[in-house]
Amino acid sequence: MAPSPATSPILRTVSEHPTDYWNDSCAVTELTWAIEHGATGATTNPTIVGEVLKKEWATWSARVPEIRAERPEATDQEVTWQVIEEMAIRGWALLDPVFAEHGGRKGRLSIQTNPTLHVSTEGMVAQARHFATLARNVQVKFPVTAAGLAAIEQATYEGININATVSFTLPQALAVGEAVERALKRREAEGKDVSGMTPVCTLMIGRMDDWVKAVCQRDDIVIDPAAMDWAGIAVFKKACAIYRERGYRTRPLAAAYRHHLHWSELIGGDVVLTMPWQWAKRFDDSAVEVRPRFEDPVPGRYLDELLGHVPDFVRAWEADGLTPAEFDTYGATVRTLRTFIGSYWDLVRTVDDLLLPNPDVRAK
């Protein structure tokens, strides 16, 4: 039985406010729970897929050898991508009723382009074209690198719904909003339909907090430790205000949860919150009051600390703090790309372990 909105903080978040909730995973049991609690979307990335494979080991440890039998000449990477796509296909199917109920405006699952392609615009766009053929409710993730930004614009122009990821800063968010607008206007000028397009721009607010903490540790910067947990929220709220002011049709999305402020401070915004199941479950079992806080300003004392002492936060906060050419070398970008690329190769190695028979080393 589905929970009552009166008793579920997560359901109240989405039923009483314009805020949407997505599940930050494609694991079947977790996504099913999330949909029952009001989720209208889901996301994946290489790290998430690796976690899902472990959680659903019985399913995938049996499926990988079957794929090899079906495709005996497939490489380990080709088998890995089939696993990723099959996981996504299950998620798209679970969300398809939501997609139908909302006329295609909700009910999508995001699948991420290969993180090793983060410098290849054409490589990312080609993969996105393929993904778009797999289901009607596909959303494709592109990193907000210099090449990724160009891919986002091209894919949007081609009618592919995008989710900009590996994004932490106001300059990245504004560049995405502008790129999508250019692409949508080109489509409209050519008489192409844009009514079913629902682009989103992710700001990984928890990873912004992580980077501020890492910089303070590295550079011996002493600030109020509470200020560090507001860094991502501050950037996100500022980006949302500018998006609204400029009328961008891309919707802001908050990701990378670390604490309840990443949920509670954003309740009431016309935004998407993509939460791992574990965090959503914690919030749903909490006593945190569900009330709109989105328009509440970030406490001034914390913002002053961040702006006065952390230069890398200033770069993230100011609209001209980074050029697109600098997106690739911003610390949070580098750390996240390293994580995603590492997770991708870990996933390939896990597939290799399932594809290769265990050697019998016993003496004859």
C-alpha positions in Angstrom: 0.0 0.0 0.0 1.3 3.4 -0.9 2.1 5.8 2.0 -0.2 8.6 2.8 0.9 12.1 1.9 0.0 13.2 5.4 2.6 10.9 7.0 5.4 10.8 4.4 7.7 13.8 4.3 8.9 12.9 0.8 5.3 12.6 -0.5 4.4 15.9 1.1 7.4 17.5 -0.5 6.1 16.7 -4.0 2.3 16.8 -3.3 2.2 20.1 -1.5 4.9 22.0 -3.5 6.1 22.3 -7.1 9.3 20.4 -6.1 9.9 17.1 -7.9 11.7 14.1 -6.6 13.8 11.7 -8.7 15.4 8.4 -7.5 19.2 8.5 -7.9 19.4 4.9 -8.9 17.8 2.4 -11.3 17.7 -0.5 -8.8 14.3 -2.0 -9.2 13.3 -2.3 -5.5 14.6 1.2 -4.8 12.9 2.8 -7.8 9.7 1.1 -7.0 9.8 2.5 -3.5 10.6 5.9 -4.9 7.7 5.9 -7.3 5.3 4.9 -4.5 6.7 8.0 -2.6 6.0 10.4 -5.5 9.2 10.1 -7.6 8.7 11.2 -11.2 12.1 10.3 -12.6 15.4 8.6 -12.0 19.1 9.0 -12.8 22.1 6.7 -13.3 25.8 7.1 -13.7 28.8 4.7 -13.8 29.1 4.6 -10.0 25.3 4.0 -9.5 25.3 1.2 -12.1 28.2 -0.5 -10.3 26.3 -0.3 -7.0 23.1 -1.7 -8.7 25.0 -4.6 -10.1 26.2 -5.5 -6.6 22.8 -5.1 -5.1 21.2 -7.2 -7.8 24.1 -9.7 -8.1 21.9 -12.8 -8.6 20.3 -11.2 -11.6 23.4 -9.7 -13.3 25.9 -12.5 -12.5 23.6 -14.8 -14.4 22.8 -12.3 -17.2 26.4 -11.4 -18.2 27.3 -14.9 -19.3 24.0 -15.1 -21.2 25.0 -11.9 -23.1 28.4 -13.5 -24.0 26.5 -16.6 -25.3 24.2 -14.4 -27.4 27.1 -12.2 -28.6 30.2 -14.4 -28.6 32.4 -11.8 -30.3 31.4 -8.9 -28.1 34.1 -7.1 -26.2 34.0 -6.6 -22.5 33.1 -3.0 -23.0 30.3 -3.9 -25.4 28.9 -6.4 -22.8 29.2 -3.7 -20.1 27.2 -1.2 -22.2 24.5 -3.8 -22.8 24.2 -4.3 -19.0 24.0 -0.6 -18.5 21.3 -0.3 -21.2 19.3 -3.3 -19.9 19.3 -1.7 -16.4 18.1 1.5 -17.9 15.4 -0.2 -20.0 13.9 -1.7 -16.8 13.9 1.8 -15.2 12.3 3.3 -18.3 9.5 0.7 -18.1 8.9 1.3 -14.4 8.6 5.1 -15.1 6.6 4.7 -18.4 3.2 5.0 -16.5 4.4 8.3 -15.0 5.5 9.5 -18.4 2.0 8.7 -19.8 0.2 10.3 -16.9 2.1 13.5 -17.3 1.9 13.7 -21.1 5.7 13.2 -21.4 6.6 16.1 -19.1 7.7 13.7 -16.4 8.6 10.1 -16.0 12.1 10.0 -17.5 15.3 8.1 -16.5 18.7 9.6 -17.3 21.4 7.5 -18.8 24.9 8.9 -18.8 27.3 9.0 -21.8 30.6 7.2 -21.4 32.7 9.4 -19.0 35.8 8.6 -21.0 34.3 10.6 -23.9 34.2 13.9 -21.9 36.5 15.6 -24.4 34.7 14.3 -27.5 31.6 16.2 -28.6 30.8 13.9 -31.5 31.4 10.8 -29.4 28.9 11.9 -26.8 26.3 13.0 -29.4 26.6 9.7 -31.3 26.1 7.7 -28.1 23.1 10.0 -27.2 21.5 9.3 -30.6 21.7 5.6 -29.9 20.3 6.0 -26.3 17.3 8.0 -27.7 16.2 4.9 -29.7 15.9 2.7 -26.6 12.7 4.1 -25.1 10.3 7.0 -25.4 11.2 8.4 -21.9 15.0 8.7 -22.3 17.0 11.6 -20.9 20.7 11.7 -21.7 23.4 12.9 -19.3 26.3 14.9 -20.6 29.2 16.4 -18.5 29.5 20.1 -18.5 33.0 20.1 -19.9 33.8 22.3 -22.9 33.1 19.4 -25.3 30.1 18.4 -23.2 28.6 21.8 -23.5 28.8 21.7 -27.3 27.3 18.2 -27.2 24.4 19.4 -25.0 23.5 22.1 -27.6 23.7 19.7 -30.5 21.8 17.0 -28.9 19.0 19.4 -27.8 18.8 20.7 -31.3 18.4 17.1 -32.5 15.4 16.7 -30.1 17.2 14.7 -27.4 16.3 15.5 -23.8 19.4 16.3 -21.9 20.6 16.2 -18.3 23.7 18.3 -17.8 25.9 16.7 -15.1 29.4 17.0 -13.7 28.3 20.6 -12.9 28.8 22.5 -9.7 29.2 26.2 -10.5 27.1 29.2 -11.6 29.1 29.7 -14.8 28.4 26.1 -15.8 24.7 26.3 -15.0 24.4 29.6 -17.0 26.3 28.1 -19.9 23.9 25.1 -20.0 20.9 27.4 -19.9 22.1 29.5 -22.7 23.2 26.5 -24.9 19.8 24.8 -24.5 18.0 28.1 -25.3 20.0 28.5 -28.5 19.2 24.9 -29.5 15.5 25.2 -28.7 15.2 28.5 -30.7 16.9 26.9 -33.7 14.4 24.0 -33.6 11.5 26.5 -33.3 12.8 28.6 -36.2 12.8 25.4 -38.3 9.2 24.5 -37.3 10.4 21.5 -35.1 8.4 20.5 -32.0 9.8 21.4 -28.6 6.7 20.7 -26.6 7.9 17.4 -25.3 11.4 18.5 -24.3 12.2 18.7 -20.6 16.0 19.5 -20.3 17.5 19.7 -16.8 20.7 21.1 -15.5 22.2 19.2 -12.5 24.2 21.1 -9.9 26.0 18.5 -7.7 25.6 20.5 -4.6 27.1 17.9 -2.2 30.2 17.7 -4.4 30.5 21.5 -4.3 30.5 21.2 -0.5 33.1 18.4 -0.7 35.4 20.6 -2.9 35.2 23.5 -0.5 36.1 21.3 2.3 39.0 19.8 0.3 40.3 23.3 -0.6 40.1 24.5 3.0 42.1 21.4 4.1 44.6 21.8 1.3 45.2 25.5 1.7 44.9 25.7 5.5 41.8 27.9 5.3 39.9 28.2 8.6 36.2 29.1 8.4 33.1 28.2 10.3 32.7 24.5 9.4 28.9 25.0 9.1 29.5 27.4 6.2 31.0 24.5 4.1 27.6 22.7 4.1 25.9 25.7 2.6 28.3 26.1 -0.4 26.3 24.0 -2.9 23.0 25.3 -1.7 24.1 28.9 -2.1 25.2 28.3 -5.7 22.1 26.4 -6.5 19.7 29.0 -5.2 21.5 31.8 -7.0 21.4 29.8 -10.3 17.7 29.1 -9.9 17.0 32.8 -9.4 18.9 33.7 -12.6 17.2 30.9 -14.5 13.8 32.2 -13.5 14.8 35.8 -14.3 16.1 34.9 -17.7 13.2 32.5 -18.5 15.4 29.5 -19.3 13.4 26.4 -20.2 16.0 24.2 -18.6 15.0 23.0 -15.1 17.5 23.1 -12.3 18.2 19.8 -10.5 20.0 19.3 -7.2 22.2 16.1 -6.8 24.9 14.5 -4.6 23.2 14.5 -1.2 25.3 14.8 2.0 22.8 16.0 4.7 19.2 17.0 5.1 19.7 20.7 4.1 20.1 19.4 0.6 16.5 18.4 0.8 14.9 20.7 3.4 16.4 24.0 2.1 15.1 23.3 -1.4 11.5 22.3 -0.6 9.1 24.7 -2.4 11.3 25.4 -5.4 10.2 24.6 -8.9 13.2 22.3 -9.1 14.1 18.6 -9.2 15.7 16.8 -6.2 17.5 13.6 -7.2 18.1 11.6 -4.1 19.7 8.2 -3.4 17.1 5.8 -2.0 19.0 5.6 1.3 18.9 9.4 1.8 15.2 9.6 0.7 14.4 6.9 3.2 16.2 8.7 6.0 14.4 11.9 5.2 11.1 10.1 5.1 11.7 8.6 8.6 12.9 12.0 10.0 11.2 14.6 12.1 12.4 17.5 9.9 9.5 19.9 9.3 8.2 19.8 5.7 7.7 23.5 4.8 8.9 25.7 1.9 12.3 27.1 2.5 13.5 27.6 -1.1 13.1 31.3 -1.0 14.9 31.6 2.4 18.3 33.2 1.8 21.5 31.4 2.8 22.6 32.8 6.2 24.7 35.8 5.5 27.4 34.9 8.0 28.1 31.7 6.1 28.1 33.3 2.7 30.5 36.0 3.9 32.8 33.3 5.2 32.8 31.5 1.9 33.2 34.6 -0.3 35.8 36.1 2.0 38.1 33.1 2.4 37.6 30.5 -0.3 38.7 31.7 -3.8 37.4 28.5 -5.5 33.9 29.2 -4.0 34.1 32.7 -5.5 34.8 31.2 -8.9 31.7 29.0 -8.5 29.6 31.9 -7.2 30.3 34.6 -9.8 28.7 34.4 -13.2 32.1 35.1 -14.9 34.1 33.0 -12.4 35.0 30.4 -15.0 35.2 30.4 -18.7 34.0 27.3 -20.6 37.6 26.4 -21.3 38.2 26.3 -17.6 35.3 24.0 -16.8 37.4 20.9 -17.4 40.1 21.9 -14.9 37.9 23.1 -12.1 38.7 21.0 -9.1 35.3 19.5 -8.5 35.0 18.6 -12.2 38.4 16.8 -12.2 37.6 14.9 -9.0 34.2 13.9 -10.3 35.4 12.8 -13.7 38.1 10.8 -12.0 35.4 9.1 -9.9 33.1 8.4 -12.8 35.9 7.1 -15.1 37.3 4.9 -12.3 33.8 3.5 -11.6 33.4 2.8 -15.3 36.6 0.8 -15.5 35.7 -1.0 -12.2 32.4 -2.0 -13.9 34.2 -3.3 -16.9 36.5 -5.3 -14.7 33.5 -6.8 -12.8 32.1 -7.8 -16.2 35.4 -9.3 -17.1 35.4 -11.4 -13.9 32.0 -12.8 -15.0 33.0 -13.4 -18.6 36.2 -15.2 -17.9 36.1 -18.7 -16.4 37.8 -19.3 -13.0 41.0 -21.2 -13.7 41.4 -24.6 -12.0 44.9 -24.3 -10.4 44.7 -27.6 -8.5 47.6 -30.0 -9.2 46.7 -32.8 -11.5 
